[in-house]
Amino acid sequence: MNINCKVTDEEKVIMRFRSRPIFAIALLTAIILSMMPMRGVSGGAVLEAASNDALTLLAASAEYMPDKVRVGLIFNNPLVNSISLSSAGGMEIGSYIEGTFRQLSLVQAEETVIAGSDAAGLSILRSDGTTLIPYTDTIMPIVFRSITGTEQVVKAGASRYRGEIEIRKLMGNFTVVNIIDPEKYLYGVVPMEIGSAPPAEAGKAQAVAARNFLVANLGKHSLYGFDVCSSDDCQGYKGYDREYPATNLAVEQTAGVLALYGGKIAMTTYFSTSGGHTENSENVWFEAVPYLRGVPDTYEPETVRYASWTVTLTPDDIKVRTKGAIGDITGMKATKLSECGRVIELLITGTQGSLTYSKEACRNILGVRSQYYTIGYEGTSDNSQPGDISSQPSQTVTETATATTTATALTAATTAGAGSESDEGAPGPTAINVSAYLPMTQIYAISDPMSYPVSISLQDSCIISSGGVVRVTSYPESLHVAGAEGLTAYISGYSEGETVITEEPADSSAIAGTGDGEADSGTLPSGGTPLYYVINGRGYGHGVGMSQEGAMGMARAGFSYDAILKHYYTGIELYTPMPSAANQQ
């Protein structure tokens, strides 16, 4: 079958680069860094990160911002070795020699050239395949910049970018970097992170958070010849074509504003949706950062996408995620929760052992949207004897909720009663003899008629009612639990002393679990391995810092951008740079 396919001159040139072998060239880091243009900063100060730890504070003064930021667009990808470049105003091509730009060639308006690398080094070809610059130096970069036009925009590949485009061959790989004013860089970041038309004050809050994140991460990817990348590993960035008037204005109205803690740059992490409460940094990453404390996210709407979600996994799904390291999966449970209710320790058991995951890994190993989840079961395979508790997988034992004035009803059930069905086809409530199953301080509870029961420790638990949030601080003597249709279950036990209930602050989170974050283990009511693990969760993202949905909710409620930032970043102060002498004239 004959297919007529027209190949453009540009495609022929790109194919020419791709047909050549790519050799890995090892470059010393010191040489690479010495060839990078130095950033100009006020007063000659240089920002240096104290370590690679993403939560380490910078020791430099916040009044210093780089004149330019280097953003990696293409790097460390051996499959990409060329890119097309053009500009509506024409381009000049050259290199920086000792800080001075040296022109090598000029390109007319709208003319496209192909920059690429092969075994010999870098070279620039015209679209018809003829050589424009036979460049073979594998260390010195080539820079493209617009000659005319108010925006000074260069098209690199399918996207346009302000500032300059630099290409180089680094560690054997073709590398493309956008060199740009940091405020103009933020034009392309803010809409990618919070949307093209956020409420004005939320857009400003996002602009400050993104500016802080940039300053705190300068040089993060210095090994590859730039400061930050354009992916979610740093901040989303798509250049000039993804700018919008509303978000550009948010950047301009907060120009130079930075968030400080103790006079130093704050690492202003942010994410999409909290599910009702943000998280402490040490429960997701490594260290406790004083301004990254979990706070109630009261203004985040319940109706937003990912406010709640459900993911169902089979044992085979989990086996794939654990790479078969523990054989067939037999159980999974959360063994520790944060004070805010997120899973910070997850135990997965299999036929050949078990694995324990901590903090953010509790989210990543399951591929779910956040650590704010509970685990339930659907169905069992009959591969163990009923009543053989030691062989049965353990259930996640805590249900989480934020503090509200709405009463939450839990129906108590026994292990036997929950496994049977009433006339309506659902488990019915009954009296509980706690001492037959668990210590006096625990009961089983189900959150809906078709769910499996989970055990809940009464001591140090939070209880939500119409009167607010209270905490049980000692062993209860007795307890009545109200169920549907007026039915009640009665729990009696033995304890020393009387039950004491104290009021919690109105903005506290209520966790139906133990106060020290330890999750209690429960078991399935009958033998077998679950056929499905049903993960019910809230929120989207790591949960530390500013919730973007919450920020937009606060903005709609009338909060200013500084109030939004100070809510999510505990104890920060905002720094506004003084106008320069040039701007005052």
VMD Tcl script that draws the C-alpha trace (Angstrom):
set ca {
  {0.00 0.00 0.00}
  {1.47 3.36 -1.03}
  {1.03 6.30 1.30}
  {1.94 9.76 0.10}
  {3.40 11.61 3.08}
  {4.99 15.01 2.66}
  {8.04 15.57 4.85}
  {8.88 19.21 5.54}
  {12.40 20.60 5.39}
  {12.27 21.18 9.15}
  {11.40 17.53 9.78}
  {14.26 16.42 7.53}
  {16.72 18.45 9.60}
  {15.38 17.04 12.87}
  {15.63 13.52 11.41}
  {19.23 14.29 10.49}
  {20.09 14.95 14.13}
  {18.19 11.91 15.36}
  {20.01 9.63 12.93}
  {23.36 10.37 14.54}
  {24.55 8.41 17.60}
  {24.50 10.08 21.00}
  {27.53 9.59 23.18}
  {27.56 10.17 26.92}
  {30.10 12.85 27.78}
  {31.03 13.06 31.47}
  {31.67 16.65 32.56}
  {33.04 17.70 35.91}
  {30.48 19.63 37.93}
  {32.99 22.33 38.75}
  {33.60 23.01 35.07}
  {29.90 23.11 34.33}
  {29.16 25.57 37.08}
  {32.10 27.79 36.16}
  {30.69 28.22 32.66}
  {27.21 29.26 33.91}
  {26.46 33.01 33.82}
  {26.59 34.55 37.29}
  {23.37 35.98 38.64}
  {23.38 39.69 39.37}
  {21.94 40.50 42.81}
  {21.55 43.71 44.75}
  {24.57 44.52 46.90}
  {26.51 41.64 45.38}
  {24.90 39.10 47.73}
  {24.63 35.51 46.60}
  {21.85 33.19 47.74}
  {23.11 29.78 48.72}
  {21.01 26.84 49.89}
  {22.36 25.33 53.10}
  {21.62 21.82 51.83}
  {19.55 19.87 49.31}
  {16.84 19.31 51.92}
  {13.69 20.86 50.47}
  {12.69 22.15 53.89}
  {15.97 23.85 54.82}
  {15.73 27.61 55.31}
  {18.02 29.80 53.30}
  {20.52 31.83 55.28}
  {20.42 34.81 52.93}
  {18.51 38.05 53.34}
  {15.12 38.15 51.60}
  {15.83 41.54 50.02}
  {17.97 39.91 47.33}
  {16.37 38.54 44.20}
  {18.29 37.27 41.16}
  {18.24 39.38 38.01}
  {17.59 36.24 35.98}
  {16.38 32.73 36.69}
  {17.37 29.69 34.67}
  {14.46 27.31 33.93}
  {15.15 23.85 32.51}
  {12.82 22.98 29.61}
  {14.58 19.90 28.18}
  {17.29 17.97 30.03}
  {18.53 14.52 30.91}
  {16.56 12.95 28.05}
  {18.76 10.99 25.61}
  {15.80 10.62 23.21}
  {15.63 14.36 22.50}
  {18.54 15.98 20.70}
  {17.08 18.87 18.68}
  {14.57 21.71 18.79}
  {13.23 24.30 16.33}
  {13.55 28.01 17.17}
  {12.13 31.20 15.68}
  {10.93 34.68 16.62}
  {8.39 37.06 15.12}
  {10.95 39.86 15.48}
  {13.96 37.91 14.25}
  {16.72 36.42 16.41}
  {20.35 36.92 17.18}
  {22.41 33.87 18.05}
  {25.54 33.95 20.16}
  {27.28 33.05 23.39}
  {28.21 34.81 26.61}
  {31.96 35.23 26.94}
  {32.99 36.50 30.38}
  {29.51 37.89 30.89}
  {29.33 39.70 27.54}
  {27.07 38.50 24.73}
  {29.00 37.79 21.52}
  {26.84 37.57 18.41}
  {27.52 34.68 16.01}
  {24.66 35.07 13.53}
  {21.36 36.79 12.78}
  {18.06 35.15 11.79}
  {15.28 36.96 9.98}
  {11.77 37.41 11.37}
  {9.77 34.16 11.39}
  {12.72 32.18 10.01}
  {13.06 28.79 11.68}
  {16.36 27.20 12.59}
  {17.09 23.82 14.10}
  {19.44 23.59 17.07}
  {20.67 20.14 17.92}
  {23.45 17.93 19.17}
  {25.18 14.84 17.88}
  {28.41 13.00 18.60}
  {30.46 15.97 17.38}
  {28.72 18.56 19.54}
  {26.21 21.33 18.89}
  {25.30 22.93 15.58}
  {22.64 25.23 14.12}
  {21.02 24.37 10.79}
  {18.61 26.27 8.59}
  {15.25 24.68 7.84}
  {16.52 23.55 4.43}
  {19.31 21.57 6.08}
  {22.21 23.91 5.33}
  {24.58 24.78 8.14}
  {24.13 28.17 9.82}
  {26.67 27.75 12.66}
  {29.06 24.77 12.62}
  {29.46 24.72 16.38}
  {31.30 21.80 18.00}
  {32.12 22.99 21.52}
  {30.28 20.66 23.92}
  {30.58 22.93 26.96}
  {29.87 26.50 25.85}
  {26.13 27.12 25.40}
  {24.46 28.84 22.43}
  {21.91 31.56 23.22}
  {18.93 32.68 21.12}
  {17.16 35.96 21.78}
  {14.64 38.13 19.97}
  {15.95 41.23 18.19}
  {12.80 43.35 18.18}
  {9.34 43.33 19.69}
  {8.12 44.62 23.05}
  {7.79 41.14 24.56}
  {11.13 39.74 23.34}
  {9.62 36.30 22.78}
  {11.36 33.27 21.27}
  {9.48 30.20 20.08}
  {11.22 26.99 21.14}
  {9.50 23.88 19.87}
  {5.75 24.32 20.17}
  {5.82 27.03 22.88}
  {6.91 30.64 23.13}
  {9.03 31.99 25.96}
  {10.06 35.42 27.18}
  {13.75 36.12 27.63}
  {16.48 33.97 26.13}
  {16.70 30.34 25.10}
  {19.98 28.58 25.77}
  {21.02 25.22 24.36}
  {24.00 23.17 25.44}
  {25.23 19.61 25.57}
  {25.54 18.58 29.18}
  {26.59 15.17 30.47}
  {26.03 13.83 26.96}
  {22.44 15.06 26.78}
  {20.82 17.90 24.86}
  {19.73 20.64 27.29}
  {17.40 23.60 26.70}
  {17.12 26.41 29.28}
  {14.92 29.51 29.42}
  {16.81 32.48 30.93}
  {14.19 34.93 32.15}
  {13.41 37.72 34.62}
  {11.98 36.03 37.74}
  {8.81 38.14 37.79}
  {8.16 37.29 34.13}
  {8.81 33.64 34.97}
  {6.00 33.86 37.51}
  {3.65 34.99 34.72}
  {3.93 31.46 33.35}
  {3.78 29.72 36.74}
  {0.78 31.18 38.56}
  {-1.91 30.16 36.00}
  {-0.41 26.67 35.73}
  {-0.68 26.24 39.49}
  {-3.98 27.90 40.44}
  {-5.79 28.44 37.15}
  {-6.19 31.28 34.66}
  {-8.82 33.32 36.54}
  {-8.66 32.76 40.31}
  {-10.23 35.20 42.77}
  {-7.90 38.21 42.86}
  {-6.60 37.77 46.41}
  {-6.03 34.05 45.90}
  {-4.05 34.82 42.76}
  {-1.87 37.23 44.75}
  {-1.34 34.63 47.48}
  {-0.29 32.12 44.83}
  {2.09 34.63 43.27}
  {3.86 35.21 46.60}
  {3.99 31.49 47.38}
  {5.43 30.74 43.94}
  {7.97 33.59 44.25}
  {9.10 32.29 47.64}
  {9.35 28.76 46.32}
  {11.52 29.98 43.46}
  {13.93 31.92 45.69}
  {14.19 29.05 48.16}
  {14.98 26.60 45.35}
  {17.50 28.59 43.32}
  {20.18 26.20 42.14}
  {18.13 23.09 42.91}
  {19.09 21.62 39.51}
  {22.54 23.22 39.20}
  {23.99 19.85 38.21}
  {22.00 20.17 34.97}
  {22.93 23.81 34.41}
  {19.81 25.60 35.64}
  {17.95 26.65 38.79}
  {14.50 25.08 38.56}
  {12.72 22.84 36.08}
  {9.36 23.40 34.40}
  {7.61 20.31 35.80}
  {5.77 19.55 39.04}
  {9.10 18.59 40.59}
  {9.52 22.37 40.98}
  {6.62 24.46 39.68}
  {4.54 24.06 36.55}
  {5.70 26.46 33.82}
  {4.61 26.71 30.19}
  {5.92 30.12 29.19}
  {4.36 32.99 27.30}
  {1.53 31.03 25.64}
  {0.00 30.12 29.01}
  {-0.06 33.62 30.50}
  {-3.36 35.29 31.38}
  {-4.24 38.91 32.25}
  {-5.65 38.10 35.72}
  {-2.64 36.11 36.86}
  {-0.14 38.54 35.31}
  {-1.84 41.28 37.33}
  {-1.55 39.19 40.51}
  {2.21 38.94 39.96}
  {2.52 42.65 39.24}
  {0.48 43.71 42.28}
  {2.74 41.65 44.58}
  {6.01 42.34 42.77}
  {8.96 41.43 44.98}
  {6.80 40.49 47.99}
  {8.23 37.53 49.92}
  {7.18 35.53 52.98}
  {9.73 35.47 55.82}
  {10.01 33.51 59.01}
  {12.56 34.78 61.49}
  {13.96 37.08 58.81}
  {14.69 34.23 56.41}
  {12.99 32.94 53.29}
  {10.12 30.59 54.07}
  {9.70 27.44 51.98}
  {6.11 28.10 50.94}
  {4.95 24.70 49.76}
  {1.43 24.47 48.39}
  {-0.95 21.91 46.92}
  {-4.42 21.52 45.44}
  {-6.96 20.38 48.03}
  {-6.68 19.56 51.75}
  {-9.97 17.82 52.41}
  {-10.60 20.04 55.45}
  {-7.26 20.28 57.27}
  {-3.66 20.83 56.23}
  {-0.77 18.79 57.65}
  {2.41 19.26 59.69}
  {5.57 19.03 57.58}
  {7.16 16.26 59.67}
  {4.22 13.95 58.97}
  {4.84 14.11 55.22}
  {8.57 14.73 54.85}
  {11.34 14.73 57.44}
  {11.61 17.67 59.78}
  {9.23 19.89 61.71}
  {9.18 23.37 60.18}
  {7.63 25.96 62.52}
  {5.60 27.74 59.85}
  {4.39 24.54 58.13}
  {1.83 23.52 60.73}
  {-1.47 21.83 60.04}
  {-4.42 24.24 60.21}
  {-8.18 23.90 59.66}
  {-9.14 24.58 56.05}
  {-12.59 25.90 56.84}
  {-13.21 27.78 53.60}
  {-12.32 24.96 51.23}
  {-15.66 24.04 49.65}
  {-16.92 20.50 50.12}
  {-18.10 20.52 46.51}
  {-14.67 20.99 44.91}
  {-13.11 18.23 42.90}
  {-11.15 15.79 45.08}
  {-12.69 17.07 48.33}
  {-13.50 13.38 48.67}
  {-12.68 10.39 46.49}
  {-12.65 6.60 46.44}
  {-10.07 4.23 44.96}
  {-10.56 0.46 44.83}
  {-7.51 -1.83 44.65}
  {-7.28 -5.59 44.37}
  {-4.60 -7.59 46.19}
  {-2.94 -8.07 42.79}
  {-2.87 -4.28 42.27}
  {-1.06 -3.89 45.57}
  {1.27 -6.78 44.75}
  {2.33 -4.96 41.58}
  {2.93 -1.76 43.56}
  {5.08 -3.62 46.08}
  {6.91 -5.32 43.17}
  {6.08 -8.74 44.55}
  {8.53 -8.26 47.43}
  {6.22 -9.88 49.99}
  {4.38 -12.33 47.75}
  {0.58 -12.38 47.54}
  {-1.07 -9.63 49.57}
  {-3.00 -10.83 52.62}
  {-3.72 -7.61 54.48}
  {-3.26 -3.87 54.69}
  {-3.88 -1.45 57.53}
  {-2.95 1.99 58.78}
  {-0.93 1.58 61.98}
  {-0.39 5.25 62.80}
  {-2.23 8.49 62.08}
  {-1.19 12.11 62.42}
  {-3.04 14.41 64.79}
  {-4.85 15.78 61.75}
  {-5.95 12.31 60.71}
  {-3.63 11.43 57.81}
  {-2.02 8.02 57.51}
  {1.65 8.27 58.50}
  {2.38 4.57 58.85}
  {0.98 1.83 56.63}
  {1.52 -1.90 57.09}
  {1.07 -4.24 54.12}
  {1.34 -7.97 54.80}
  {1.86 -10.78 52.34}
  {2.52 -14.50 52.15}
  {6.28 -13.83 52.26}
  {6.54 -11.08 54.85}
  {5.41 -7.52 55.40}
  {6.35 -3.95 54.48}
  {5.90 -0.79 56.50}
  {5.62 2.60 54.77}
  {5.98 5.94 56.49}
  {4.74 9.46 55.85}
  {4.44 10.43 52.16}
  {5.25 6.87 51.10}
  {1.84 5.86 52.54}
  {0.33 7.82 49.67}
  {2.82 7.05 46.94}
  {2.86 3.26 47.30}
  {-0.90 3.11 46.72}
  {-0.93 5.79 44.03}
  {-3.73 7.70 45.77}
  {-4.30 11.45 45.87}
  {-3.38 12.13 49.49}
  {-2.46 10.56 52.83}
  {-5.88 11.54 54.19}
  {-7.70 8.21 53.79}
  {-9.25 5.16 55.43}
  {-9.22 1.58 54.19}
  {-12.25 -0.69 53.93}
  {-12.94 -4.13 52.45}
  {-15.28 -5.62 49.89}
  {-15.75 -9.37 49.75}
  {-13.40 -12.09 50.98}
  {-11.81 -15.17 49.47}
  {-12.24 -18.25 51.62}
  {-8.57 -19.05 52.12}
  {-8.53 -19.29 55.92}
  {-10.70 -20.87 58.58}
  {-13.43 -18.73 60.18}
  {-12.38 -17.64 63.60}
  {-8.67 -17.91 62.83}
  {-8.00 -14.31 63.83}
  {-4.22 -14.55 63.40}
  {-4.55 -15.32 59.70}
  {-7.06 -12.61 58.93}
  {-5.97 -9.21 57.58}
  {-6.42 -6.20 59.84}
  {-8.79 -3.37 59.08}
  {-7.94 0.31 59.25}
  {-9.43 1.27 62.55}
  {-9.85 5.02 62.49}
  {-12.35 7.23 60.76}
  {-11.35 10.88 60.44}
  {-13.43 14.03 60.32}
  {-13.00 17.75 60.73}
  {-14.63 19.61 63.58}
  {-18.14 20.71 62.67}
  {-21.42 21.23 64.49}
  {-23.04 18.34 62.66}
  {-23.60 15.20 64.72}
  {-21.95 12.05 63.37}
  {-23.85 8.84 64.09}
  {-21.99 5.57 64.44}
  {-23.89 2.34 64.95}
  {-22.21 -0.06 67.34}
  {-22.13 -3.73 66.44}
  {-20.54 -6.93 67.63}
  {-18.19 -8.98 65.50}
  {-20.89 -11.61 65.18}
  {-23.75 -9.19 64.61}
  {-21.95 -7.23 61.93}
  {-21.34 -10.34 59.91}
  {-25.04 -11.30 59.85}
  {-27.85 -9.54 58.02}
  {-31.16 -8.27 59.36}
  {-34.49 -8.54 57.54}
  {-33.59 -5.43 55.56}
  {-30.39 -7.05 54.30}
  {-28.00 -4.97 56.43}
  {-26.29 -5.59 59.78}
  {-28.41 -4.55 62.74}
  {-27.26 -2.96 66.02}
  {-27.18 -5.08 69.15}
  {-25.85 -4.99 72.69}
  {-22.10 -5.37 73.00}
  {-20.15 -7.49 75.42}
  {-16.86 -5.71 74.97}
  {-14.90 -7.87 77.39}
  {-15.38 -10.90 75.14}
  {-13.41 -9.32 72.33}
  {-11.33 -6.31 73.30}
  {-10.16 -4.36 76.34}
  {-12.80 -2.28 78.06}
  {-11.80 0.89 76.24}
  {-12.66 -0.28 72.72}
  {-15.86 -0.79 70.74}
  {-16.66 -1.73 67.16}
  {-18.43 0.81 64.99}
  {-19.69 0.99 61.43}
  {-20.14 4.19 59.47}
  {-22.91 2.87 57.20}
  {-25.10 -0.25 57.19}
  {-23.07 -2.12 54.57}
  {-19.57 -1.41 55.89}
  {-17.39 -3.66 57.99}
  {-16.90 -2.69 61.63}
  {-13.78 -1.00 62.87}
  {-12.57 -0.88 66.45}
  {-12.37 2.50 68.15}
  {-10.57 3.27 71.38}
  {-12.71 5.46 73.63}
  {-9.90 6.81 75.75}
  {-8.50 10.05 74.30}
  {-10.98 9.95 71.41}
  {-12.67 13.06 70.03}
  {-16.46 13.02 69.68}
  {-18.41 15.37 67.39}
  {-21.92 16.40 68.43}
  {-24.25 19.34 67.95}
  {-22.60 20.94 70.99}
  {-19.13 20.91 69.48}
  {-16.06 18.73 69.86}
  {-15.21 16.96 73.13}
  {-12.44 14.59 74.09}
  {-12.78 11.55 76.38}
  {-9.80 11.77 78.74}
  {-10.20 8.65 80.94}
  {-11.79 5.21 80.83}
  {-15.60 5.30 80.53}
  {-17.69 3.46 83.08}
  {-20.54 2.93 80.62}
  {-21.79 4.22 77.30}
  {-25.04 4.24 75.37}
  {-24.78 4.41 71.56}
  {-27.85 5.55 69.64}
  {-28.52 3.86 66.33}
  {-31.16 4.05 63.62}
  {-34.89 3.85 64.38}
  {-34.36 4.53 68.07}
  {-32.39 1.36 68.74}
  {-29.56 1.65 71.25}
  {-26.57 -0.40 72.23}
  {-25.24 -0.43 75.79}
  {-21.61 -0.88 76.75}
  {-20.53 -1.61 80.28}
  {-17.04 -2.11 81.60}
  {-14.80 -1.84 84.62}
  {-12.54 1.10 85.27}
  {-10.98 3.03 88.09}
  {-12.29 6.54 88.53}
  {-15.01 8.29 86.62}
  {-15.26 9.39 83.02}
  {-14.01 12.92 82.41}
  {-14.98 14.85 79.25}
  {-13.32 18.16 78.46}
  {-14.15 20.68 75.76}
  {-11.83 21.06 72.78}
  {-11.27 24.35 70.89}
  {-13.91 24.89 68.24}
  {-11.37 24.70 65.39}
  {-9.83 21.40 66.46}
  {-9.85 18.34 64.25}
  {-11.73 15.35 65.63}
  {-10.07 12.01 65.22}
  {-11.95 8.86 66.09}
  {-8.82 7.15 67.27}
  {-6.23 7.40 69.96}
  {-4.78 10.75 70.84}
  {-1.16 9.67 70.38}
  {-1.65 8.87 66.71}
  {-1.51 5.11 67.17}
  {-4.18 3.33 65.16}
  {-5.93 0.38 66.79}
  {-6.03 -2.89 64.87}
  {-9.28 -4.62 64.07}
  {-10.08 -7.77 62.10}
  {-12.56 -8.94 59.51}
  {-15.62 -10.61 61.00}
  {-15.01 -13.82 59.03}
  {-12.09 -15.68 57.52}
  {-10.53 -14.92 54.16}
  {-8.52 -12.33 52.29}
  {-10.35 -9.25 50.97}
  {-11.15 -9.29 47.28}
  {-10.98 -5.49 47.17}
  {-9.48 -2.76 49.33}
  {-11.68 0.32 49.19}
  {-9.75 3.48 50.00}
  {-11.92 6.46 50.88}
  {-9.95 9.67 50.96}
  {-10.04 13.43 51.09}
  {-7.95 16.07 49.35}
  {-5.34 16.09 46.63}
  {-1.63 16.65 47.20}
  {0.89 16.43 50.00}
  {-1.22 18.60 52.32}
  {1.59 20.84 53.63}
  {1.32 24.62 53.39}
  {-1.30 26.44 51.34}
  {-4.36 24.71 49.94}
  {-5.13 26.36 46.61}
  {-8.82 25.49 46.83}
  {-8.87 26.77 50.39}
  {-7.11 29.98 49.37}
  {-9.73 30.57 46.69}
  {-12.48 29.91 49.23}
  {-10.95 32.42 51.64}
  {-10.65 35.00 48.86}
  {-14.33 34.57 47.97}
  {-15.15 35.06 51.66}
  {-13.37 38.43 51.63}
  {-9.91 37.64 53.03}
  {-6.91 39.55 51.69}
  {-3.92 37.76 50.20}
  {-1.73 38.50 53.23}
  {-4.38 37.07 55.58}
  {-4.56 33.95 53.40}
  {-0.79 33.47 53.49}
  {-0.59 34.04 57.25}
  {-3.33 31.48 57.81}
  {-1.54 28.71 55.95}
  {2.04 29.63 56.97}
  {2.08 30.01 60.74}
  {3.99 33.00 62.08}
  {5.31 34.40 58.80}
  {5.74 38.06 57.95}
  {5.50 39.56 54.48}
  {8.45 41.51 53.13}
  {7.82 44.22 50.53}
  {10.94 45.56 48.81}
  {11.60 49.27 48.83}
  {11.22 50.97 45.42}
  {14.56 51.40 43.69}
  {15.97 54.86 43.05}
  {15.28 54.40 39.35}
  {11.62 53.66 40.01}
  {11.26 56.66 42.30}
  {12.40 59.11 39.62}
}
mol new
graphics top color blue
foreach p $ca { graphics top sphere $p radius 0.5 }
foreach p [lrange $ca 0 end-1] q [lrange $ca 1 end] { graphics top cylinder $p $q radius 0.2 }
display resetview
